[in-house]
């Protein structure tokens, strides 16, 4: 049993013409998309892309001490180590990167980032970044529980249409976490001409969608091309409405830490797969989704807005701000001074979650007896 670094040793000497892109490659590109490549990778599809090795060398020249590069408290820093490892492999070093985009819009409540990889002259891969360290990015995630469409999904569709419009070869789309959701959404809503070029869509532990999306004829048409991968204790990938036809990947981590793609187990050129997710993951899936279903869209919006007020009460803009020693507990103190209605909304909604979880725990106990 190996990891992504072992995969690079096993398959790193094979070009994409010798060994076609696979699930493991998809995850690696998804993780690379978390890196800030602004002013390194061209921002438009009209400009020539640069080789991955060139981009990596520029990144490490810009950050000579990679230990000081901050990806936030959620994104694993091991991605930087992975970037250093892939740049010298025959498989990845000549892949061209272009059309790097990173947009944060507080007014629209949007966090969106993507980049495009040209594997060969006739093969393109679009990778969408998952949720980063910004609080507005997390707010947009929560907004998915009551909005049919969020801004990053619209941007993802526009981006895919733009980069794939004039490309004459095959197009594939991937993403990790929210990036997986964006990959599926963009493929489903892409222009007809772009859809004809699509060969594969990967969602690596990406959350699902609002009710009704899976019944959309456009989704049903695209479904044969979609591959959803989740770790055995998946939490993020079980959120909202999702297909039951997903691939379960073995992870070396436990619980929510399995969301880290660097922990997924590899053998040869494939992930090590299991028959089903863990019982804990299934219970969490039922608990959270039942909790969401018990609230109307208006109630979900009220809760999300109230919670967002609390975590931003000390002018925090990132998760790092929330957990920093300087601001530690200050936002909790300030939240005590919030509007009574806001606090009531949060307490009431969390009480419903507690009761829902308690129900499933009791069901577990009685079923075992």
N, C-alpha and C positions, 0 to 999 in steps of 0.2 A: 504493500500500500504506500503510495507516494503523495506528493503535493504538486503545486504548480511549478515549483523549481525543479522537481524531478522530471516533470513533463518536458521542461525545456532541455534537459539532458537527453531525454529519450527521443524527442521529436524536433529539437531545435536545429538540427542539421538538415532537415528536409524542407524544401521550399513549398509554397502553396500549390505550385504546379505539380509537384511530386506527391504531396499528400494534401488533399482538399481541406478547407477550413472545417473545423469540427466544434463541438460544444465547449471544449476546454479553451480553444482559441477565442471563442465568443466571449467567455468570461474574462479572459486576460485583456482583451480590447475594452471591455466594459469597465474594468478597474482602472486602466490607463486613463480613461476619460475623466476620472476624478482629479487629475493633475492640472495645475494652472499652467497652460502653455501660451498665455497671452504674450504677444510680441515675439514669439518663437515660431508658431505655426501660422501661416496665412489665414486671414479671416474670411476670405471669399473663395468660392469654387472657381472663379475665373483665374486666380493666381495659381502658379504651379505649386504643387505640394512639395514638402521636404522629406527626405528619408527619415524614418523613425530614429535611426542612430544619430543623425545630425541633430534632430530635435532633442534627443536625450542628452547629447554632449552639451548642447546650448543650455539645457535646463540645469545640468550639474555645474556648468561654468558659472551660471547665474546664482546657484546655491552651492558654493564649495563645501559648506558644512550642512549636509542633508539632514542631520539630526535636528537642526534648527528650523527646518521647513514645517510649518504648521498646516495640517489638513483639518484641524478641529478635533473635538473630543469623540466624534463618531466614526469618521473615516480612518481606517487603519493606516498607520504610517508605513506598514510593510509594502504598500503599493509603490513607494519610492524605491525600495529595494528590488521589487519586481521589475520596475522600469529599467533599473541599472542592469538587471540580469538579461532582459529580452533584447537589449540594444546590440548585443554582440553575437546574437544567434543568427545563423543563416536564414532562418525562417522569418524573422521579424525585422532585421536591420534595414532592409531595403524597401519595406512597406512605406508608402508615402502618406503623410498626414496633411490635411488641409481643412479649410472651412471651420476653424475653431471659433466657437461662439460661447460666451458666458454672460448672461443677462440676469441682473437682480433688479426687480421693480417693486418697491414697497407699496406704491399706489395700487398697482394691479395685483399685489400679493402673489408675485411670481418669482420662481427660481428656475432658470433654464440654462443648460449647457450641453453642447454636443460637439463632436468632431467626426471627420470622415477619413477613412483609411482606404487607400487604393492598394489592394493586395497584389493584383496583376492588372494589366491593361484592360482586361475584360471582367474584372471582379472588384466590386466596391462594398465596403462595410460601413454603415452609419452607426455610431455608438452614442447613446444618450447617458449623461451623468445622472446618478441617483441624487437623493437629498444630501446636501452638503451641511456645513456648520451653521448656516444662516437660519434664524428663527422664522423668517418669512417663508423659507423653504418648507419648514415643518408645518407652518400655518397652511400653506397650499395643500400639503398632504391631507390635513384634517378637512380642508374644504371639499375634498373629493367625496366625503361622506354625505354631503347635502347638495352639491352642485353636479349637474350632468357633465359639464365641461369646465376645466380649469385652464388658465392662460398658458401654462407650459405645454399642455396637450395641443393647443392650437398652434403654438410656436413649433412644436415637434413636427406637426404635419406640414407646415409651411417650409420648414428646414428640409425635410425629406424631398418634397417636390422640387425645391430649388437645386439641391445638390445632385439629384438623380435625373432631372429633366433631360439633360443633353448627354447623359452617360449612355454609351451604346452596349455595355455589357450587363452582367448579372449584378443585382443589388440585394444585399442582406442587411438586416437591422438588428441591433442588440442593445441591451441595457441591463444594469443591475439596480435592484430596489426600485425607486420611482422611475428610474431610467427604463426598466423593463416594461412598466405600464405605458410609458411614452412610446416605446418601440412598437407595442401592439396597437395603441391608439393611432399612431401616425400611419402605420401600414394599412389599417382598416379604412382610414379616411383619405388616403393618398389619391392623387389624380389617376384616372384609368390607365394612362400611358405609363405611369410609374409602377402601378400594380402589376402590369405585364412583365416587368423586369424583376420583380421580387421572387427570391428563391427560398428564403428562410427568415424567420423572425424569432429571436430568442428573448425570453423574459427570465432573468436570473433572480429568483426570489422577489419578483415585483408584485405589488398589491393588485387586487382586482379592480372592478368597476362598479358603478351604480347598477341597480337592478334594471334589467331591460337591455343592457349593452350586449349581453351574450346572445340575445334573440335577434339582434340587428342582422338583416340579410347580408350586409357588407362584412360583418364579423364572421358569420357562418361561411361565407365564401372564402375568407382568408384563413379560417381555422386550420386546414390541413398543413399550412406552412408554419404555424406557430408551435414553438416548443417551450414549455414552461418547466423550469427546473427549480426545485426547492430543497433545502436541507431537511433532515428528518425531524428536527424540532422547529420547523419554520413558524414564524409569527407574522412577519411582514407579508409573505407570499400568500397567507391565508386570509388576509383582510379583504372585506367587501366580497362582491360576487365574483366567483372564479370557476373555471372548468375543473372537473374532478380528474381529468386526464392529464396529470402532470408527472414528471419524472422526479423521484426522490433520490437525492444525492447524500452519500455518507459524509459526515463532517467530523473532524477531530475535536471540535469545540463542544460546549454544552449550552443548552438553552438559547437565549436570544443572541449569544455570541456566534452562533452558527450562521448568522446573516453575513458574516465576514467571508467573502468568497475565497480568501486565502486559506481558509480552513477546510475547504472541500477536498475530498480524497480522490486521487487519480491513479489509474493503473494503465500503463501503456499510453494509448491515445484517447482514453475515455475516462469519464468519471466512474467511480464505484457506486453503483445504484442499489437501493433497497426496495422492498416491496411496498412499503407504506410509511407515512409519517408516524411519529411517536404518538402514544396515547395523550401525552401532555399537549402536544401541538394540536391534536384534534379537539381536545377539550377547550383549549384557548380559542381555537377557530369558532367553535359553537358559542362560547361565552361572549366574545367580542361582537360577533356578527348578530347574535340574538339581541345583545344590548343595543346595537345600532338600530335594529329593526323595531325595537320598542319605542323609539323616539321618532317623531315626525321630522321632516327636513328642517322645519322652522326651529324645533327644539335642538336639533344638532347644531344648527347655525348659532343659536344663542349660547350653547355650551362652548363651542369653539371660540367664539368671540370673547366670552368671559374668561376662558383659560388664557387666551392670548393677551388679554389685558393684564392678567396676573404676572405672566412671565416677562412682559415688557415693562412692568411698572417701575423698574429701575433703569430704564433706557437701555436695556440690554438688546443687542442685535444678533448675537450668536449664542450657541450653546456654551461655547468657551467662556463668554461673559458670565453666564449663569453660575458656572461651577468654579470660577476663579476665586482665589482667596480674598481678593480685594472686595468683591461683591457678595461673598458668601453670606447667605441668610438675609441680606438686605432686602431682596425682592420679596421674601416671605414676610418680613416685617411690614413692608409697604402694602402688601396685599391685604393685610388686616384693615387697612384704611379705605379699601375699595367700597364702591356702592353696595349697600346691603343686598340689592336685587342680584348683582353679579355674583356675590358669594353664595346666595341662596341657590342660584342656577347651578353652580359648580357642585355644591354639596348634594343637591337633589339628584343630579345626573350621575355622580359617582356612587350614590347610594343604590341606584338601579343596577349599576355594574356589579357592586358588591353582592346584591341579592341574586343576580343572575349567576355569578360565579359560585355562590354558596349552593345554589340549586344543583349545578353540575357536580360539585364536590360530594354532595349528599347522594346523588345518583350513583357516583362511583363507589361510595361506601356500601350502599345497599346492593349494588350489582355484584360486588365482590363477596358479600355475605351470601 
